[in-house]
Amino acid sequence: MNPARPLGPALVDAALHHRWVYLTAPLLDAVPAAGAAKYLRG
């Protein structure tokens, strides 16, 4: 999922009310994944 692909047209159209999902979802997924990787590696 590339957040830049829907963000470009949204910036031009100034319709950013639902684009926060595309921007925050990768970060919200990366934090638990990094914690799980650190836990599993010891």
DRENZALUM-544401 format. One line per field, with one value per atom (N, C-alpha, C, CB): residue in three letters; atom name; x, y, z. Coordinates in steps of 0.2 Angstrom, whole numbers. Glycine has a CB too. Example, Ala and Ser with C-alpha at 12.3 -4.5 7.8 and 13.67 -1.06 7.14 Angstrom:
BEGIN
code <- ALA_ALA_ALA_ALA_SER_SER_SER_SER $
site <- N_CA_C_CB_N_CA_C_CB $
px <- 66_62_66_57_64_68_64_70 $
py <- -28_-22_-16_-22_-11_-5_0_-3 $
pz <- 39_39_39_45_35_36_39_29 $
This chain:
BEGIN
code <- MET_MET_MET_MET_ASN_ASN_ASN_ASN_PRO_PRO_PRO_PRO_ALA_ALA_ALA_ALA_ARG_ARG_ARG_ARG_PRO_PRO_PRO_PRO_LEU_LEU_LEU_LEU_GLY_GLY_GLY_GLY_PRO_PRO_PRO_PRO_ALA_ALA_ALA_ALA_LEU_LEU_LEU_LEU_VAL_VAL_VAL_VAL_ASP_ASP_ASP_ASP_ALA_ALA_ALA_ALA_ALA_ALA_ALA_ALA_LEU_LEU_LEU_LEU_HIS_HIS_HIS_HIS_HIS_HIS_HIS_HIS_ARG_ARG_ARG_ARG_TRP_TRP_TRP_TRP_VAL_VAL_VAL_VAL_TYR_TYR_TYR_TYR_LEU_LEU_LEU_LEU_THR_THR_THR_THR_ALA_ALA_ALA_ALA_PRO_PRO_PRO_PRO_LEU_LEU_LEU_LEU_LEU_LEU_LEU_LEU_ASP_ASP_ASP_ASP_ALA_ALA_ALA_ALA_VAL_VAL_VAL_VAL_PRO_PRO_PRO_PRO_ALA_ALA_ALA_ALA_ALA_ALA_ALA_ALA_GLY_GLY_GLY_GLY_ALA_ALA_ALA_ALA_ALA_ALA_ALA_ALA_LYS_LYS_LYS_LYS_TYR_TYR_TYR_TYR_LEU_LEU_LEU_LEU_ARG_ARG_ARG_ARG_GLY_GLY_GLY_GLY $
site <- N_CA_C_CB_N_CA_C_CB_N_CA_C_CB_N_CA_C_CB_N_CA_C_CB_N_CA_C_CB_N_CA_C_CB_N_CA_C_CB_N_CA_C_CB_N_CA_C_CB_N_CA_C_CB_N_CA_C_CB_N_CA_C_CB_N_CA_C_CB_N_CA_C_CB_N_CA_C_CB_N_CA_C_CB_N_CA_C_CB_N_CA_C_CB_N_CA_C_CB_N_CA_C_CB_N_CA_C_CB_N_CA_C_CB_N_CA_C_CB_N_CA_C_CB_N_CA_C_CB_N_CA_C_CB_N_CA_C_CB_N_CA_C_CB_N_CA_C_CB_N_CA_C_CB_N_CA_C_CB_N_CA_C_CB_N_CA_C_CB_N_CA_C_CB_N_CA_C_CB_N_CA_C_CB_N_CA_C_CB_N_CA_C_CB_N_CA_C_CB_N_CA_C_CB_N_CA_C_CB $
px <- 4_0_4_-5_4_8_4_11_6_2_3_4_8_9_4_16_2_-3_-9_-4_-13_-19_-18_-24_-12_-11_-10_-5_-7_-6_-12_-2_-17_-23_-27_-27_-27_-30_-28_-30_-21_-18_-21_-11_-21_-23_-31_-22_-34_-42_-44_-45_-39_-40_-45_-42_-45_-50_-46_-54_-44_-39_-43_-34_-49_-53_-52_-60_-52_-51_-44_-56_-40_-33_-28_-30_-31_-26_-25_-30_-30_-29_-23_-36_-23_-17_-10_-18_-10_-4_-2_-4_-7_-6_-6_-11_-9_-9_-2_-14_2_9_13_12_12_15_13_15_6_3_4_-5_5_7_15_5_19_26_28_30_25_27_26_23_20_20_24_12_25_29_36_29_39_46_46_48_41_42_41_36_37_37_44_31_47_53_59_55_59_64_63_63_56_55_57_47_55_57_64_53_68_75_79_78_76_78_82_83 $
py <- -6_0_6_0_10_16_22_17_25_31_37_33_37_43_43_43_37_37_40_29_39_42_49_39_51_57_63_57_62_67_70_64_65_68_71_63_69_72_79_67_80_86_91_86_89_94_95_90_90_91_94_85_95_97_93_104_86_82_77_78_80_76_73_80_73_71_64_73_59_52_50_49_54_51_50_57_52_50_43_53_39_32_29_28_32_30_32_33_37_40_37_47_35_33_25_35_21_14_11_11_13_10_11_13_17_18_14_25_13_10_2_11_0_-7_-8_-9_-4_-4_-5_1_-1_-1_-8_4_-11_-18_-23_-20_-22_-27_-26_-26_-20_-19_-22_-12_-21_-24_-31_-21_-34_-42_-45_-44_-41_-43_-43_-39_-38_-37_-42_-30_-44_-49_-56_-49_-57_-64_-65_-65_-60_-61_-61_-55_-59_-60_-54_-65 $
pz <- 0_0_0_6_-5_-6_-4_-13_2_4_-1_11_-5_-9_-15_-12_-17_-23_-21_-25_-16_-15_-12_-10_-9_-6_-11_-2_-17_-22_-24_-28_-27_-29_-24_-33_-18_-12_-11_-6_-11_-10_-15_-10_-21_-27_-26_-34_-24_-23_-16_-24_-12_-5_-1_-5_-2_1_5_-4_11_16_22_18_22_28_29_27_24_26_24_21_22_20_26_16_32_38_39_44_36_37_33_35_27_23_26_16_30_32_39_33_43_50_50_55_46_46_45_41_41_41_47_35_50_56_62_58_62_68_67_68_61_60_61_53_60_60_68_57_72_79_82_83_82_85_81_85_75_71_74_64_75_77_84_77_88_95_95_99_91_90_88_86_83_80_86_74_89_95_100_98_102_107_104_108_98_96_95_89_93_92_99_88_104_111_113_111 $
